Amino acid sequence: MKQHSDFNGRRVEPHPRAGTVALLIMPGFPMGCLSSAVEAMRAANQISGHEHYRWQIISETGAPVTCSARIAFAAHASLDALERVDTLYVISSPQAEMADAKRTLGALRRLERMGVTMGAFSGGVFPLAQAGLLDGYRVSVHWCYEAAFRAAFPRAIPGDAVMTIDRRRETASGANAVFDLMLRRIGAELDTQIMTEVACWFQHPMVRSESVSQRRPSATGDSASDMLPAPVTRAIAVFRENIDTPVPIGDVAREAAVSVRHLERIFKQATGLGPLAYYRQMRLDEARQMVRFSNTALRDVAFAVGYSTVAGMSRHYRAAFGVTPHEDRDDVDLFRVRTRTPA
């Protein structure tokens, strides 16, 4: 077993209770998620003076993998060669094309049957769900493709939390959430003092818990949705709960405890759009997720966002995004969700 030194030159001894973590990288994976996981474990080892954590980067075939920033990362081993590991995290783009879907999904199921804790960062929830390993589990899904994930994998239970731990499943929505998840592991498996020092090393402002929701941009993109006036925030929450069945603006105003006229005025001031236009943009944003990140039929996409016809949705879609749903789907190297392949 290797020996390491910390920043002060002190030798870091291997620890008999070291946890082994495998990081499966797939094409287009976000580099920040990988570095957040590795740097947190490295710092915990150096601060504690023991090799509590060991990790290896793996790919489907053992070949290098190119991340979303177009930088190639070498892998220590192939997925098939992986045997003794405590936890495996999948890091991927939601559009990742598997080298051999049947073989990869079968290998993931094999590791789960061996008792390995399975997890995913960012778009890694897509291949993990395709393997059937998120059925019946709560899971954190990044807001930018949550609608597509819900449509593709109805047996999973996606949520808005930055990270989620549900039995032997650990998911994080993005790079900062990965760091939070690793800090939580360090606090539980080592101690909270080491956890705090790791956070301070990287100037991480706070250690977030599973109760913290993801921040989302407003539909107009010029501010975070949680920075808007309270009645607007409440109205947006009502809109989000009623994406598939548009709710009358009068009902929304009552929920926000303001008059329709006042709601229209403060919406325009805060977002530049009236409430109905904002609502439509939210529905179209959800539609675009399903168009780009799933193979849901366009008819079903239209119904899911409150349109009775594809033609009606397409007209508004083109006005909002400059392309039709058909054109948008054709432009994306789509991660196709197929019938689950037997192991």
C-alpha positions as CSV (number, residue, x, y, z in Angstrom):
1,M,0.0,0.0,0.0
2,K,1.3,3.4,-0.9
3,Q,2.5,6.0,1.6
4,H,1.8,9.7,1.1
5,S,3.0,12.9,2.7
6,D,0.9,15.9,3.7
7,F,1.6,19.5,2.8
8,N,4.0,19.8,5.9
9,G,6.0,16.8,4.8
10,R,4.5,14.4,7.4
11,R,4.1,10.8,6.3
12,V,0.5,9.7,5.9
13,E,0.2,6.1,7.0
14,P,-2.3,3.6,5.4
15,H,-5.3,3.0,7.6
16,P,-6.7,-0.5,8.1
17,R,-10.3,0.8,7.8
18,A,-9.7,2.5,4.5
19,G,-12.8,2.9,2.3
20,T,-12.3,2.1,-1.4
21,V,-14.2,4.4,-3.8
22,A,-14.5,3.7,-7.6
23,L,-15.3,6.7,-9.8
24,L,-16.8,5.5,-13.2
25,I,-16.3,8.3,-15.7
26,M,-18.4,8.3,-18.9
27,P,-18.2,10.5,-22.0
28,G,-18.9,14.1,-21.4
29,F,-18.7,13.8,-17.7
30,P,-18.4,17.1,-15.7
31,M,-14.8,17.4,-14.5
32,G,-15.8,19.4,-11.4
33,C,-17.7,16.5,-10.0
34,L,-14.7,14.2,-10.2
35,S,-12.3,16.8,-8.7
36,S,-14.8,17.6,-5.8
37,A,-14.9,13.9,-4.8
38,V,-11.2,13.2,-5.1
39,E,-10.0,16.4,-3.5
40,A,-12.2,16.0,-0.5
41,M,-10.9,12.4,0.1
42,R,-7.3,13.5,-0.4
43,A,-7.6,16.3,2.0
44,A,-9.2,14.0,4.7
45,N,-6.3,11.6,4.4
46,Q,-3.7,14.4,4.7
47,I,-5.4,16.1,7.6
48,S,-5.9,12.9,9.5
49,G,-2.5,11.4,8.8
50,H,-4.0,8.1,7.7
51,E,-5.1,6.7,4.4
52,H,-8.8,6.4,5.3
53,Y,-9.8,6.7,1.7
54,R,-8.5,5.0,-1.5
55,W,-9.9,5.7,-4.9
56,Q,-9.5,4.7,-8.5
57,I,-10.9,6.2,-11.7
58,I,-12.4,3.6,-14.0
59,S,-14.0,3.6,-17.4
60,E,-16.1,1.1,-19.2
61,T,-13.2,-0.3,-21.2
62,G,-10.2,1.0,-19.3
63,A,-9.6,3.5,-22.1
64,P,-9.2,7.3,-21.5
65,V,-12.5,9.3,-21.3
66,T,-13.0,12.9,-22.5
67,C,-14.9,15.2,-20.1
68,S,-17.3,18.0,-21.0
69,A,-14.3,20.4,-21.1
70,R,-12.7,18.2,-23.8
71,I,-9.9,17.1,-21.5
72,A,-9.1,13.4,-21.6
73,F,-8.7,11.5,-18.3
74,A,-6.8,8.2,-18.0
75,A,-8.5,5.3,-16.2
76,H,-6.9,3.0,-13.7
77,A,-8.9,0.0,-14.8
78,S,-12.0,-1.1,-16.7
79,L,-15.4,-1.6,-15.1
80,D,-15.3,-5.4,-15.8
81,A,-12.0,-5.7,-13.8
82,L,-13.4,-4.0,-10.7
83,E,-13.9,-6.3,-7.8
84,R,-13.1,-5.1,-4.3
85,V,-14.7,-1.7,-3.8
86,D,-17.0,-0.2,-1.1
87,T,-18.7,2.5,-3.1
88,L,-19.0,3.2,-6.9
89,Y,-20.1,6.6,-8.2
90,V,-21.1,7.1,-11.8
91,I,-20.1,10.5,-13.3
92,S,-21.6,11.2,-16.7
93,S,-23.4,13.5,-19.1
94,P,-27.1,12.7,-19.4
95,Q,-26.4,12.2,-23.2
96,A,-23.5,9.8,-22.7
97,E,-23.3,7.0,-25.2
98,M,-22.2,3.8,-23.6
99,A,-19.4,1.7,-25.2
100,D,-21.5,-1.5,-24.7
101,A,-24.8,-0.8,-22.9
102,K,-25.6,-4.5,-22.1
103,R,-22.1,-5.1,-20.7
104,T,-21.9,-1.9,-18.7
105,L,-25.4,-2.1,-17.2
106,G,-24.8,-5.8,-16.3
107,A,-21.5,-4.9,-14.6
108,L,-23.3,-2.2,-12.5
109,R,-26.0,-4.7,-11.4
110,R,-23.3,-7.3,-10.5
111,L,-21.5,-4.8,-8.3
112,E,-24.8,-3.9,-6.6
113,R,-25.5,-7.6,-5.9
114,M,-22.1,-7.8,-4.3
115,G,-23.2,-5.2,-1.7
116,V,-21.4,-2.2,-3.2
117,T,-23.0,1.2,-2.3
118,M,-24.0,2.7,-5.7
119,G,-24.1,6.5,-6.4
120,A,-24.2,9.0,-9.1
121,F,-23.1,12.6,-9.7
122,S,-24.8,15.0,-12.1
123,G,-25.9,13.1,-15.3
124,G,-24.6,9.8,-13.8
125,V,-28.2,9.2,-12.5
126,F,-29.2,8.4,-16.1
127,P,-27.1,5.2,-16.6
128,L,-27.6,4.2,-13.0
129,A,-31.4,4.5,-13.5
130,Q,-31.2,2.7,-16.9
131,A,-29.6,-0.2,-15.0
132,G,-32.7,-0.3,-12.8
133,L,-30.7,0.6,-9.7
134,L,-32.7,3.7,-8.8
135,D,-36.1,2.1,-8.9
136,G,-37.9,3.0,-5.7
137,Y,-35.1,5.2,-4.4
138,R,-35.1,8.9,-3.7
139,V,-32.5,10.6,-5.9
140,S,-31.1,14.1,-6.4
141,V,-31.5,15.1,-10.1
142,H,-30.1,18.4,-11.4
143,W,-32.9,20.9,-12.1
144,C,-31.8,21.3,-15.7
145,Y,-32.9,17.8,-16.7
146,E,-35.2,16.7,-13.9
147,A,-38.3,16.7,-16.2
148,A,-36.5,14.5,-18.7
149,F,-35.4,12.1,-15.9
150,R,-38.9,11.9,-14.5
151,A,-40.3,11.1,-17.9
152,A,-37.7,8.4,-18.7
153,F,-37.6,6.7,-15.3
154,P,-41.0,6.8,-13.6
155,R,-39.9,4.2,-11.0
156,A,-37.3,6.5,-9.5
157,I,-38.2,9.2,-7.0
158,P,-36.4,12.4,-8.1
159,G,-36.2,15.3,-5.7
160,D,-35.0,18.9,-5.5
161,A,-32.4,18.3,-2.8
162,V,-28.7,19.1,-3.6
163,M,-27.8,15.6,-2.4
164,T,-29.7,12.5,-1.3
165,I,-28.7,9.4,0.6
166,D,-31.3,6.6,0.5
167,R,-30.1,3.3,1.9
168,R,-27.3,2.2,-0.4
169,R,-27.8,4.9,-3.0
170,E,-25.9,8.3,-2.9
171,T,-26.6,11.0,-5.4
172,A,-25.5,14.6,-5.8
173,S,-26.9,17.1,-8.3
174,G,-23.6,19.0,-9.2
175,A,-20.0,19.6,-8.3
176,N,-20.6,21.6,-5.1
177,A,-23.2,19.1,-4.0
178,V,-20.6,16.3,-4.5
179,F,-18.3,18.2,-2.1
180,D,-21.1,18.4,0.4
181,L,-21.8,14.7,0.0
182,M,-18.1,13.8,0.6
183,L,-18.0,16.2,3.6
184,R,-20.9,14.3,5.1
185,R,-19.1,11.0,4.6
186,I,-16.0,12.3,6.2
187,G,-18.0,13.6,9.2
188,A,-19.8,10.3,9.7
189,E,-16.9,8.0,9.0
190,L,-14.0,9.9,10.6
191,D,-15.1,12.9,12.7
192,T,-16.6,16.4,12.4
193,Q,-13.4,18.2,13.1
194,I,-11.7,16.7,10.1
195,M,-14.8,17.4,8.1
196,T,-14.7,21.1,9.1
197,E,-11.0,21.4,8.4
198,V,-11.5,19.9,4.9
199,A,-14.3,22.4,4.3
200,C,-12.1,25.3,5.4
201,W,-9.1,24.1,3.3
202,F,-11.2,24.7,0.2
203,Q,-13.1,27.7,1.6
204,H,-16.4,25.9,1.3
205,P,-18.8,28.4,2.8
206,M,-21.1,25.9,4.5
207,V,-21.7,22.2,4.9
208,R,-25.1,21.7,3.4
209,S,-27.5,18.9,4.4
210,E,-30.0,16.8,2.5
211,S,-32.7,19.3,3.4
212,V,-31.2,22.1,1.2
213,S,-32.9,22.5,-2.1
214,Q,-31.1,23.3,-5.4
215,R,-31.0,26.9,-6.5
216,R,-32.7,27.5,-9.8
217,P,-32.4,30.4,-12.2
218,S,-35.7,32.2,-12.9
219,A,-37.3,31.5,-16.2
220,T,-35.9,34.7,-17.6
221,G,-32.4,33.7,-16.4
222,D,-31.4,37.1,-14.8
223,S,-31.7,36.0,-11.2
224,A,-32.1,33.0,-9.0
225,S,-35.7,32.1,-8.3
226,D,-35.2,32.3,-4.5
227,M,-34.2,36.0,-4.9
228,L,-37.6,37.1,-6.2
229,P,-40.4,38.8,-4.1
230,A,-42.3,36.4,-1.9
231,P,-45.6,36.5,-3.8
232,V,-43.7,35.9,-7.1
233,T,-41.8,33.0,-5.5
234,R,-45.1,31.5,-4.2
235,A,-46.7,31.9,-7.6
236,I,-43.8,30.1,-9.3
237,A,-44.1,27.3,-6.9
238,V,-47.8,26.9,-7.9
239,F,-46.8,27.0,-11.5
240,R,-44.2,24.3,-11.0
241,E,-46.8,22.1,-9.2
242,N,-49.2,22.5,-12.2
243,I,-47.0,22.2,-15.3
244,D,-49.2,19.5,-16.9
245,T,-52.5,21.2,-16.2
246,P,-52.4,25.0,-16.5
247,V,-54.0,26.7,-13.5
248,P,-56.0,30.0,-13.9
249,I,-54.1,33.1,-12.9
250,G,-56.9,34.0,-10.4
251,D,-56.2,30.8,-8.5
252,V,-52.5,31.5,-8.5
253,A,-53.0,35.1,-7.1
254,R,-55.2,33.7,-4.3
255,E,-52.4,31.2,-3.4
256,A,-49.9,34.1,-3.4
257,A,-52.3,36.2,-1.2
258,V,-52.4,39.1,-3.6
259,S,-54.7,40.5,-6.3
260,V,-54.3,39.5,-9.9
261,R,-53.4,43.1,-10.8
262,H,-50.8,43.3,-8.1
263,L,-49.3,39.9,-9.1
264,E,-49.1,41.0,-12.7
265,R,-47.4,44.2,-11.6
266,I,-44.7,42.7,-9.3
267,F,-44.1,39.8,-11.8
268,K,-43.3,42.4,-14.5
269,Q,-41.1,44.4,-12.2
270,A,-39.2,41.3,-11.0
271,T,-38.9,39.2,-14.1
272,G,-39.7,41.4,-17.1
273,L,-42.6,39.1,-17.9
274,G,-46.2,38.9,-16.9
275,P,-47.2,35.8,-14.9
276,L,-48.8,34.0,-17.8
277,A,-45.8,34.6,-20.1
278,Y,-43.5,33.4,-17.3
279,Y,-45.7,30.3,-16.7
280,R,-45.6,29.5,-20.4
281,Q,-41.8,29.8,-20.4
282,M,-41.5,27.4,-17.5
283,R,-43.7,24.9,-19.3
284,L,-41.6,25.2,-22.5
285,D,-38.3,24.8,-20.5
286,E,-39.7,21.5,-19.1
287,A,-40.7,20.5,-22.6
288,R,-37.1,21.2,-23.8
289,Q,-35.6,19.0,-21.2
290,M,-37.8,16.1,-22.3
291,V,-37.1,16.8,-26.0
292,R,-33.3,17.0,-25.5
293,F,-32.6,14.4,-22.7
294,S,-35.2,11.7,-23.3
295,N,-36.9,9.9,-26.2
296,T,-40.4,10.6,-24.9
297,A,-42.8,11.0,-27.9
298,L,-43.4,14.6,-28.7
299,R,-47.2,14.0,-28.3
300,D,-46.5,12.9,-24.7
301,V,-44.2,15.9,-24.2
302,A,-46.9,18.2,-25.2
303,F,-49.4,16.6,-22.9
304,A,-46.9,16.7,-20.0
305,V,-46.6,20.5,-20.2
306,G,-50.2,21.3,-20.7
307,Y,-50.6,21.4,-24.5
308,S,-53.4,19.5,-26.2
309,T,-51.5,19.2,-29.5
310,V,-47.9,19.0,-30.7
311,A,-48.6,21.8,-33.2
312,G,-49.6,24.2,-30.4
313,M,-46.5,23.4,-28.4
314,S,-44.3,23.6,-31.5
315,R,-45.4,27.1,-32.3
316,H,-44.5,28.4,-28.9
317,Y,-41.4,26.3,-28.7
318,R,-40.0,27.8,-31.9
319,A,-40.8,31.3,-30.7
320,A,-39.0,30.7,-27.5
321,F,-35.9,28.7,-28.7
322,G,-35.6,29.4,-32.4
323,V,-36.1,25.8,-33.4
324,T,-38.9,23.3,-33.5
325,P,-38.9,20.3,-31.1
326,H,-38.1,18.0,-34.0
327,E,-35.1,20.1,-35.0
328,D,-33.9,20.5,-31.4
329,R,-34.0,16.7,-30.9
330,D,-32.2,16.0,-34.1
331,D,-29.4,18.5,-33.1
332,V,-28.7,16.7,-29.9
333,D,-26.5,13.5,-29.6
334,L,-29.2,12.1,-27.4
335,F,-28.8,9.6,-24.6
336,R,-31.5,7.2,-25.8
337,V,-33.4,5.5,-23.0
338,R,-34.1,2.0,-24.2
339,T,-35.8,-1.0,-22.8
340,R,-33.7,-2.3,-20.0
341,T,-31.2,-4.9,-21.2
342,P,-31.1,-8.2,-19.2
343,A,-28.0,-8.8,-17.2
